[in-house]
Every structure is written in structure tokens, then in C-alpha cells.
Amino acid sequence: MKLYNFFRSGTSHRLRIALNLKGIDYEYVPVDLRTEEHLGAAFKAVNPQALVPALVEGDLTLIQSPAIIEWLEERYPTPALLPANAEDRARVRALAAIVGCDIHPINNRRVLEYLRKTLGCDEAAVLAWCDTWITAGFDALEALLAADTSRGPFCFGNAPTLADVYLIPQVESARRFNVDLTPYPNIVAIDRACGELDAFRRAAPAVQPDAPKA
Ligand SMILES: N[C@@H](CCC(=O)N[C@@H](CS)C(=O)NCC(=O)O)C(=O)O
């Protein structure tokens, strides 16, 4: 399998975590968003939407991280990233969707570039934008996590699920945008618990081959 991705991309980070949790080896194919490599013809031939990640296996090309992760879950069911019963699956998917549908898309590179280049926002305004939408999502996530008294160290139950696969990259991004995480003790504790697992450590942006050397 080839994973077209970028070290700092949250959606790429999701895929790396999911692949690692399932113990699937993959070839890392870097696509540099800083130089807008993803907008060139070569990458558009892989994904006409010009977004990472894309996962390629033989003749099969998969795009859209939710679709790719669901495919991985169906194709490699163990260890499961979704709980056994429908109500629990709905909860885990809802936690993931807060990040995947309501936080990440409006803080994406192309949205921030539009704020800068088309609307003329300065960096302070861009950071305020990111802070607004990340905190709105994290407020809800923190409340939901705090209310779940049967929860272990992760977002749901006692093992990482799809919800952690989505949350951890978003915490990384929140730190990059200087969001104050003090109001989110449950989120911070989950980030710490995941950070102790090899699958999450190996997926971290800083240790990817295209990350700047320290
Ligand atoms: N819904 C897509 C979103 C993918 C996406 O937004 N990827 C970002 C990186 S995290 C990207 O390629 N951005 C390029 C750009 O904004 O120009 C998914 O989940 O795969």
C-alpha cells in the first residue's frame, strides 16, 4: 500500500494512526503542501480533489480519510476501531465527526489561504479564526467525554477507537495554532494516554520522513 500524505496534515495523521493500530505496513509517499505539490498534475492524477491523504493498493485508489478508514475497518477488522453495538458505534462516530466534519474542514490550509489572500486577513485574524472553531468543537468534546463515567483512558471504552484516531491529530493542530488546552483536561489526558502507544508515536508528524529535521 502507498500512502500519499504530508507529515503535518491532520487527515494524513489519522490514516497513519489507523494503519499502525491495525499493524498494516505501507509505503510513505510525501506530498509537500508547503510547495503546493498537491495542486500539480502528478498528484491530481492520483486524487483529482487535490487533497491528501490518498491510499493506493495496486489498481485501487482510495481518497477521503473517513472512507479510507471505514474501508480499512472492513478489510482488516482486527483490532476493531468501532465498538460492537450500534449505539456505541454511533457515539464513537459522533465524537469523530465533531473533528472530521465540524473542526478540521474549516481550518484546512486552503480555507486559511482564502482568509489570507482573498479576504486579506492578517495572521492574528487567522489564528483567531482557528481558535474559535477548535474551541467550539473541543468544548463539546470535553463535555461529552466528562459525562461518560464508564470511559477508560481513551475516548470510548478501554482501547483506542475511531474517535481517538480523529482527536489526536486535532490536538496536535490545536497546539500548532496556540489554542489554550487548559479548559480540556479530559482531552489532554486522552492525548497523553495515546502518546504512550507505539501506533500513535510512530504516526506523529515530527517523526515522519518529510518533517523538518530537529
Ligand atoms: N475530507 C478530506 C479532507 C482532506 C484534507 O483537507 N486534506 C488537507 C490536509 S489535512 C489537504 O490536503 N489540504 C490541501 C489544501 O488545503 O490545499 C479527508 O478527510 O480526507
Ligand as a Chemical Component Dictionary entry (heavy atoms), coordinates in Angstrom:
data_LIG
# 
_chem_comp.id                   LIG 
_chem_comp.type                 NON-POLYMER 
_chem_comp.pdbx_formal_charge   0 
_chem_comp.three_letter_code    LIG 
# 
loop_
_chem_comp_atom.comp_id 
_chem_comp_atom.atom_id 
_chem_comp_atom.alt_atom_id 
_chem_comp_atom.type_symbol 
_chem_comp_atom.charge 
_chem_comp_atom.model_Cartn_x 
_chem_comp_atom.model_Cartn_y 
_chem_comp_atom.model_Cartn_z 
_chem_comp_atom.pdbx_ordinal 
LIG N1  N1  N 0 -12.281 15.376 3.824  1  
LIG C1  C1  C 0 -10.933 15.134 3.393  2  
LIG C2  C2  C 0 -10.109 16.345 3.691  3  
LIG C3  C3  C 0 -8.677  16.180 3.248  4  
LIG C4  C4  C 0 -7.899  17.448 3.504  5  
LIG O1  O1  O 0 -8.479  18.508 3.745  6  
LIG N2  N2  N 0 -6.562  17.356 3.466  7  
LIG C5  C5  C 0 -5.758  18.522 3.670  8  
LIG C6  C6  C 0 -4.604  18.257 4.591  9  
LIG S1  S1  S 0 -5.146  17.886 6.224  10 
LIG C7  C7  C 0 -5.212  18.993 2.353  11 
LIG O2  O2  O 0 -4.810  18.216 1.522  12 
LIG N3  N3  N 0 -5.200  20.308 2.164  13 
LIG C8  C8  C 0 -4.681  20.915 0.985  14 
LIG C9  C9  C 0 -5.144  22.330 0.867  15 
LIG O3  O3  O 0 -5.906  22.775 1.731  16 
LIG O4  O4  O 0 -4.715  22.976 -0.068 17 
LIG C10 C10 C 0 -10.370 13.898 4.112  18 
LIG O5  O5  O 0 -10.776 13.654 5.250  19 
LIG O6  O6  O 0 -9.541  13.177 3.519  20 
# 
loop_
_chem_comp_bond.comp_id 
_chem_comp_bond.atom_id_1 
_chem_comp_bond.atom_id_2 
_chem_comp_bond.value_order 
_chem_comp_bond.pdbx_ordinal 
LIG N1  C1  SING 1  
LIG C1  C2  SING 2  
LIG C1  C10 SING 3  
LIG C2  C3  SING 4  
LIG C3  C4  SING 5  
LIG C4  O1  DOUB 6  
LIG C4  N2  SING 7  
LIG N2  C5  SING 8  
LIG C5  C6  SING 9  
LIG C5  C7  SING 10 
LIG C6  S1  SING 11 
LIG C7  O2  DOUB 12 
LIG C7  N3  SING 13 
LIG N3  C8  SING 14 
LIG C8  C9  SING 15 
LIG C9  O3  DOUB 16 
LIG C9  O4  SING 17 
LIG C10 O5  DOUB 18 
LIG C10 O6  SING 19 
# 
